[in-house]
Amino acid sequence: MWVKKLCLLMIIISQLSAVFLYPDQTNNLNNIIKNQEEELLSRIIFMKKDKDSIYYPKRRIFSIEEQEEIAREEVLEIHNLMKMDIPKIEKNNKIVKHLKTIISEAPHTLAAKKAHWELQNYLFDQRPEVDTDEIQMAIESYLDIYKPTRNEYITAYGNLAGINANILNWERAYFYCERLLKIRSDSYPILLIQARSLIQLGFMEEGKEVLSRLFKEAKNTPQYSLATIEINNIYTSENTEGIIIQYRENIKIIKHISSAIDVYKMMKNELPDDLEELIPEYLESEEFLKDTWGNEIKYKVDKGNNSYQLASPGSDKKLGSMSQSGIYYKINGEDIIFKDSKLQYGPLLE
């Protein structure tokens, strides 16, 4: 208990030191990483000093022959438990007890490494009944003691990022997201946690950038839907409801025109010279060629490249350059531009 309290005190002191000694860096992401690295080191040191730690045992170490025998007996008990028809929680609790025995009493056996890895998996699966500190100690000590494989690093960092996001420890969640993404940059669940962490830590623009990436790359995944919710929350916080509705409707209008152009192209094997050629065979009337502010939808065709652009001048009715590209979140007065059937410049509204 005293070890946990002392570790917590050291972490608080470290954080206060960062505020007073480096005030210009407190909002810097690199400083967050540095602080988290120091905190991780502190947690490892105190686990090593803790006389009751099973991961760094202080009690008398048995001979290697005795350790092998202990490991064999405990593994046999686990195999027997796996075959028993008892409630899952009861079974898991007993397995966890045997795994801890292998780790603490047979630390120099091959079974100890496997037991340590399996322990963090069992503890992680037993959330929320198991204290999150216990899960993190199991994972972080494993990473410290052994040389994990690439897949083990990915699993461990992913679990740590998820645990800390759930308890709203956004700095540590961000820290472990960064570590995992250096190994696997296309982990969409971790990118989502990273985006949420950045936004919660006040790095809104960086968070938006990650959400935009998910919106573009992660279609047909659960993270795409969750990223859409986060994006809509940002739009709601930064824009009035009316302007959001209008921009969303104008995106639909442009998509409708784009579909008509695509049908025209399929039927005539060429692009129309102007949008009026779509009426009435492909669009009902010229009213469908205007946005909700009454602006005419601008059409620019490049027949040499078999390509076209569609644009709405936006709520300020002033169209900028057709070469604008990217995503924006404060939408009032901004243009909407599509290249062929894809958004070139506009808000991520669906």
C-alpha positions in Angstrom: 0.0 0.0 0.0 2.8 2.4 1.0 4.5 1.8 -2.4 1.3 2.8 -4.3 1.0 6.0 -2.2 4.6 6.9 -2.6 4.4 6.2 -6.4 1.4 8.5 -6.6 3.2 11.2 -4.7 6.2 11.0 -7.0 3.9 11.3 -10.1 2.1 14.4 -8.6 5.5 16.0 -7.8 6.7 15.2 -11.4 3.6 16.9 -12.9 3.8 19.9 -10.6 7.5 20.3 -11.5 6.6 20.3 -15.2 4.1 23.1 -14.6 6.4 25.4 -12.6 9.8 24.6 -14.2 8.6 24.3 -17.8 5.4 26.5 -18.1 5.9 27.0 -21.8 5.9 23.2 -22.5 2.8 22.2 -20.5 0.6 22.2 -23.6 3.2 20.5 -25.7 2.6 16.9 -26.9 6.3 16.1 -26.7 6.2 17.2 -23.0 3.3 14.9 -22.4 5.2 11.9 -23.9 8.3 12.8 -21.8 6.2 13.1 -18.6 4.5 9.7 -19.3 7.9 8.0 -19.9 9.1 9.3 -16.5 5.9 8.1 -14.8 6.3 4.7 -16.4 9.8 4.4 -15.1 8.6 5.4 -11.7 6.0 2.7 -11.7 8.5 0.1 -12.8 11.0 1.2 -10.1 8.4 1.0 -7.3 7.1 -2.4 -8.5 10.7 -3.6 -8.2 11.0 -2.2 -4.7 7.7 -3.6 -3.6 8.4 -6.6 -1.3 5.0 -8.1 -2.2 5.3 -7.7 -6.0 4.8 -11.1 -7.8 6.5 -9.7 -10.9 9.8 -8.9 -9.2 9.8 -11.5 -6.4 11.9 -10.7 -3.3 11.4 -14.0 -1.5 13.8 -16.9 -1.7 14.2 -18.2 -5.2 13.9 -22.0 -5.5 16.4 -24.0 -7.5 15.7 -24.3 -11.2 14.7 -27.9 -10.7 12.2 -26.9 -8.0 10.9 -24.1 -10.2 10.3 -26.5 -13.1 8.4 -28.8 -10.8 6.3 -25.9 -9.4 5.5 -24.8 -13.0 4.5 -28.3 -14.1 2.2 -28.7 -11.2 0.5 -25.3 -11.7 0.2 -25.9 -15.4 -1.5 -29.2 -14.7 -3.9 -27.6 -12.3 -4.8 -25.0 -15.0 -5.4 -27.7 -17.6 -7.7 -29.5 -15.2 -9.6 -26.3 -14.5 -10.0 -25.6 -18.2 -11.9 -28.9 -18.4 -14.2 -28.3 -15.4 -17.8 -27.2 -15.9 -17.9 -24.3 -13.4 -18.9 -20.7 -13.7 -16.5 -18.7 -15.9 -15.8 -16.1 -13.2 -14.9 -18.8 -10.7 -12.8 -20.6 -13.2 -10.9 -17.5 -14.3 -10.2 -16.5 -10.7 -8.7 -19.9 -9.9 -6.6 -19.8 -13.2 -5.3 -16.3 -12.3 -4.2 -17.6 -8.9 -2.2 -20.4 -10.5 -0.7 -18.1 -13.1 0.5 -15.8 -10.3 2.1 -18.7 -8.5 4.1 -19.6 -11.6 5.2 -16.0 -12.0 6.3 -15.5 -8.4 7.7 -19.0 -7.5 9.0 -20.2 -10.9 10.3 -16.9 -12.4 13.2 -18.5 -14.3 11.2 -21.0 -16.2 9.8 -20.8 -19.7 6.4 -21.2 -18.2 6.7 -18.0 -16.3 6.8 -15.8 -19.4 3.7 -17.6 -20.9 2.0 -17.3 -17.5 2.8 -13.6 -17.3 1.4 -12.9 -20.7 -1.7 -15.0 -20.1 -2.3 -13.3 -16.7 -2.6 -9.8 -18.3 -5.1 -11.3 -20.8 -7.2 -12.9 -18.1 -7.1 -9.8 -16.0 -8.1 -7.6 -19.0 -11.0 -9.9 -19.8 -12.2 -9.6 -16.2 -12.8 -5.9 -16.3 -14.5 -4.1 -14.6 -14.2 -6.5 -11.6 -10.4 -6.3 -11.7 -8.7 -3.0 -10.6 -7.3 -1.2 -13.6 -4.0 -0.6 -11.7 -3.5 -4.4 -11.4 -4.0 -4.9 -15.1 -1.6 -2.1 -16.0 1.1 -3.5 -13.6 0.8 -6.9 -15.2 1.2 -5.5 -18.7 3.9 -3.0 -18.0 6.0 -5.4 -15.9 5.7 -8.0 -18.8 7.0 -5.4 -21.3 9.8 -4.5 -18.9 11.0 -8.0 -18.1 10.7 -9.8 -21.4 11.4 -9.1 -25.1 7.9 -9.0 -26.5 7.1 -9.9 -30.1 5.6 -7.3 -32.4 2.1 -8.7 -32.0 2.6 -8.7 -28.2 3.6 -5.0 -28.3 0.5 -4.2 -30.4 -1.8 -6.1 -28.0 -0.3 -4.7 -24.8 -0.2 -1.1 -26.0 -3.7 -1.4 -27.3 -5.0 -2.7 -24.0 -3.2 0.0 -22.1 -4.5 2.7 -24.4 -8.1 1.4 -24.0 -7.9 1.0 -20.2 -6.7 4.6 -19.8 -9.2 6.0 -22.2 -12.0 4.2 -20.2 -10.8 5.8 -16.9 -10.3 9.2 -18.7 -6.6 9.2 -18.2 -6.1 10.9 -21.5 -2.4 11.7 -21.2 -1.5 8.0 -20.6 -4.0 6.9 -23.3 -2.3 9.2 -25.8 1.1 8.0 -24.7 0.3 4.3 -25.4 -1.5 5.2 -28.7 1.7 6.9 -29.9 3.8 3.8 -29.0 1.4 1.5 -30.8 1.1 3.6 -33.9 4.9 3.6 -34.3 4.6 -0.1 -34.8 1.3 -0.2 -36.7 0.1 3.1 -38.1 -3.2 1.8 -39.5 -4.8 0.6 -36.2 -8.2 2.3 -36.5 -9.3 1.6 -32.9 -6.1 3.2 -31.6 -6.4 6.1 -34.0 -9.9 6.8 -32.6 -8.6 6.7 -29.0 -5.7 9.0 -30.1 -8.2 11.5 -31.6 -10.4 11.5 -28.5 -7.3 11.9 -26.3 -6.0 14.9 -28.3 -9.4 16.6 -28.2 -9.7 16.0 -24.4 -6.2 17.3 -23.9 -7.0 20.5 -25.8 -5.2 19.7 -29.0 -8.4 20.2 -31.1 -6.7 20.7 -34.5 -4.6 17.6 -34.1 -7.6 15.6 -33.0 -9.6 16.8 -36.0 -6.8 15.7 -38.3 -6.9 12.2 -36.9 -10.7 12.0 -37.2 -10.5 13.2 -40.8 -8.0 10.4 -41.6 -10.5 7.9 -40.1 -13.3 9.4 -42.1 -11.3 8.9 -45.3 -9.7 5.5 -44.6 -11.9 3.5 -42.2 -15.1 3.1 -44.1 -17.2 0.0 -43.3 -15.5 -0.3 -39.8 -17.0 0.5 -36.4 -14.4 3.2 -36.0 -15.8 5.0 -39.0 -19.2 5.3 -37.4 -17.7 6.4 -34.1 -15.5 8.9 -35.8 -18.5 10.3 -37.5 -20.2 10.8 -34.2 -17.1 12.6 -32.8 -16.9 14.8 -35.9 -20.6 15.7 -35.7 -20.1 16.6 -32.0 -17.3 19.0 -33.1 -19.5 20.6 -35.8 -22.3 21.0 -33.3 -20.0 22.7 -30.8 -18.4 25.1 -33.4 -21.4 25.9 -35.7 -25.1 26.8 -35.4 -27.6 24.0 -36.1 -29.1 25.9 -39.1 -25.8 26.3 -40.9 -24.9 22.6 -40.4 -28.3 21.6 -41.9 -27.8 23.8 -44.9 -24.3 22.6 -45.7 -25.4 19.0 -45.2 -28.3 19.6 -47.7 -26.0 21.2 -50.2 -23.6 18.3 -50.1 -26.6 16.1 -51.0 -27.5 18.5 -53.9 -24.0 18.3 -55.3 -24.0 14.5 -55.0 -27.3 14.3 -56.8 -26.0 16.4 -59.7 -22.8 14.3 -59.7 -24.9 11.1 -60.0 -26.8 12.7 -63.0 -23.5 13.6 -64.7 -22.2 10.0 -64.2 -25.4 8.6 -65.8 -25.1 11.1 -68.7 -21.4 10.1 -69.2 -22.4 6.4 -69.2 -25.1 6.9 -71.7 -23.3 9.3 -74.1 -19.7 8.3 -73.4 -18.7 12.0 -72.7 -19.2 14.7 -70.1 -21.8 17.5 -70.6 -20.5 20.9 -71.7 -22.7 22.5 -69.1 -25.2 21.4 -66.5 -28.3 22.5 -68.5 -27.7 19.5 -70.7 -28.8 17.3 -67.8 -32.3 18.8 -68.0 -34.9 17.2 -68.1 -33.6 13.7 -68.9 -31.2 13.4 -66.0 -32.4 16.2 -63.7 -36.0 17.3 -63.3 -35.5 21.1 -63.6 -33.0 23.9 -63.3 -34.1 24.3 -59.6 -32.0 21.3 -58.9 -28.9 23.2 -60.1 -29.0 25.7 -57.2 -27.9 25.3 -53.6 -30.1 26.2 -50.6 -28.9 29.8 -50.7 -30.0 30.3 -54.3 -26.5 30.1 -55.7 -26.0 28.3 -59.0 -23.9 25.2 -58.7 -20.6 25.9 -60.5 -19.5 23.3 -63.1 -16.0 23.1 -64.5 -15.3 20.3 -67.0 -11.9 19.0 -68.1 -12.7 16.7 -71.1 -9.1 16.0 -71.8 -8.8 14.3 -68.4 -12.4 13.1 -68.5 -12.9 14.9 -65.2 -15.2 17.6 -63.7 -15.7 19.8 -60.6 -18.9 20.9 -58.9 -18.9 23.8 -56.4 -21.3 25.7 -54.2 -20.1 29.2 -53.2 -21.3 28.6 -49.7 -23.3 30.8 -47.3 -21.4 33.9 -48.2 -22.2 33.4 -51.9 -18.6 34.1 -52.9 -16.8 31.3 -54.6 -13.0 31.1 -54.1 -10.5 29.1 -56.1 -11.6 25.8 -57.5 -8.2 24.4 -56.5 -9.1 24.6 -52.8 -8.8 21.2 -51.1 -9.1 19.8 -47.6 -11.4 19.5 -44.7 -12.7 22.3 -42.5 -14.8 22.4 -39.3 -15.9 26.0 -39.0 -18.1 26.0 -42.0 -19.9 29.4 -42.2 -19.0 31.1 -45.5 -16.8 28.3 -46.8 -17.2 26.8 -50.3 -18.1 23.2 -51.1 -16.1 21.6 -54.0 -16.4 18.1 -55.4 -14.0 16.6 -57.9 -15.9 14.1 -59.9 -18.0 12.3 -57.3 -15.6 12.9 -54.3 -15.4 15.7 -51.8 -12.4 17.9 -52.6 -13.0 20.7 -50.2 -15.7 20.8 -47.6 -17.0 19.7 -44.2 -17.2 16.0 -43.2 -21.0 16.0 -43.0 -23.1 13.1 -44.1 
